[in-house]
Amino acid sequence: MEAAARRVEMMDLMSDEDFLILCGEDVKADLIGGVMVVQTPASFRHQRLERFLLSLLGMYVEEKGLGEVVASRMAVYLGRGYIFEPDILFVTTGRLDIIKETHVGGAPDLVVEILSSSSAYYDRGIKREIYERFGVKELWLLDPYGPEGTQFLVRKGERFEEAPMEGGIYRSQVIEGFWL
């Protein structure tokens, strides 16, 4: 049984610097509008799906020379008060300069969030809105318990729209030639 994500609220909103000092590398958390949201440890099913996708995406992207795939625990600075740690992210070759040693300084081209009972509320709600606002081109919200809860979202102008699937296959619009 998973516990809900915990919001850590302080008298004042937390600065980006305080968030990074408090979290370090040992705590999986997001800074959402200056409020720290700590995630519960991932389930086995979540970890297995993340490992599978990371391997699949990593090998494909490396073989084709399309950019970089990065696993969770890498801070993504989207804007002041908004630092997320997506499960998987992808940055195209032409934008690799946003990947620094300790963080990603801007919106990745693709973000993958694997849903859990503790994260789905944030992933489908405020995080989706923030990813959209700061220019993520493609967002996968994956339900490790089945395809019914999974969404593939792509940018159409300023907004995300649900991406079409053909015959149960989703074709990425950011990673050329990649499909699930």
N, C-alpha and C positions, 0 to 999 in steps of 0.2 A: 504494500500500500504506500503510495507516495504522499508526502506532505505537500501542502501548498507552498508556492514561492513566498518568501518573506520579504516584506518591504521594510527597509531600515530607514526610518524617518528621524531627522534631527530638527532642532529648533530652526536652523537655517538650511537652505538648500546646500547640498554638498558640491564642492568645486571638483573639477576634473582631477586636479592634483591630489586632493584629499582622497578621492575615490581610488586612484591608483595606489596610493600609499596604504590605504586600509585593506584593499583586496590583495595586492601582491599577486603571485602566481598560484596561490593555493585556494582561492575562492572564485567560483564561477558566479559572476554577477553582472548586471547591466546597470548603467546610470541612465535613468529615464527622467528627463526634465529636472535633474538635480537630486533625484531620489534613487537611492541604491536598492535594487531588487536582487536578492540572493536566490539562486536556483538550488534546488535539491539535487543530490547526486543522481546521475543518469541510471536508468534501468539497464538490464542486460540487453533487452530487445533494442533499446535506443542505441546502445554502444555497438551492437552488431550491425545495425543499419548504417550508422555513421562510419564504421570501419569499412564496410562494403562499398559505400558511395565514395569515400575518400580514396580507396584503392582504385576503383573504376575510373573516377574522374581524373585522379592524379596520373594514372598510366596513359589515359587517352590524351589529356592535355599536353603531357610531356612528349609523347610520341609525335603529336602534330605540331608542337612548338607554338601553342596558342596562348600561353601565359603561365600563371601560377595558381595552384590550388592550395589552400591553407586550412588546417584543421582548427578546431575550437581552441580557446584559451589565448587567442590573439585579439588584443583590443582593437576595435574599429572606432576611430574618432569621426563621428558624423557631423558634429557641431557642438558648440558649448553646451554642456549639460547632458550630452547624448553620447555615451560610449557603450557599445554593445560587443558581446562576444558570441557571434553566430557559430553554429555547429560546424559549418563548412562555408568557405567563401572562395570566389574565383575572381582574378583580375587579369584582363587581357594584356598581351605583350606590349601594346602601345601605352599602357598606363602603369607599368610596373614600378614607376618612380613613387607611387603612393605607398608602396610596401617598404616600411622601415624595419630596423632591427627589432624594435619592441612594440610596434603597432602598425596599423594601416591608417594612413592619413587621408581619409575620404571614402566615398561610397564605392564598395566593390561592384563589379559588373553583375555578379550573381551572388546571392545569399541563400544558403540552405539552413532552415530551422527544422529540427526534428521535434515534433510536438510531444508533450507529456501532459499529464493532468495538472502539473504545477506550472507549466509554461504556456499552455495553449491560449489562455486568456490574454496574456501579454503579446505572444507571437502573432495572433490573429487580429489583435486590436491595435494598441499604441505602437508596437514595434513595426507592424506593417505600415502604419501611417507615416512613421518617421523614415523608414526605408524609402517609401514613396517620395516624401518631401525632399530628401537629400540626394535623390538621383540613382538609386539602385535600379538596374535595368530589368532584372529578372529575380523573382523570389519564389523559392519552393518551400511550401509548408507541408511537411511530410508526416503522416500519421503512421507510426511503426506498427499499429495494430490492423492496418488494412487500407485499401485505396479509397474507401468512402469518405474519410476525413482529410484526404490529401488534396492540396490545391497547387497549381502551377500558375503563377501570375507574371505577366509581362507588361512593360511600360508601353502605354499608348499615349503619347503626348506627355501630359503632366500626371497621369493617373495609371494605376495598375488595373489591368483587366484579366479575367480568368482566361488562360490560354487554351486553345482547342487541343483536343486529343483525337487522333485518327486511329480507329481500330484498337483502342487501348494503349496506344503509343504516344508519348509526349516527346516532341522534338524541341530541343533547346534553341532559343533564338539568339543566345549569347555565345554558346560554345558550338562553333560550326561543326555540323555533322553528328553531334551527340544526341542520342535518344535513349529513353527509358521505356 
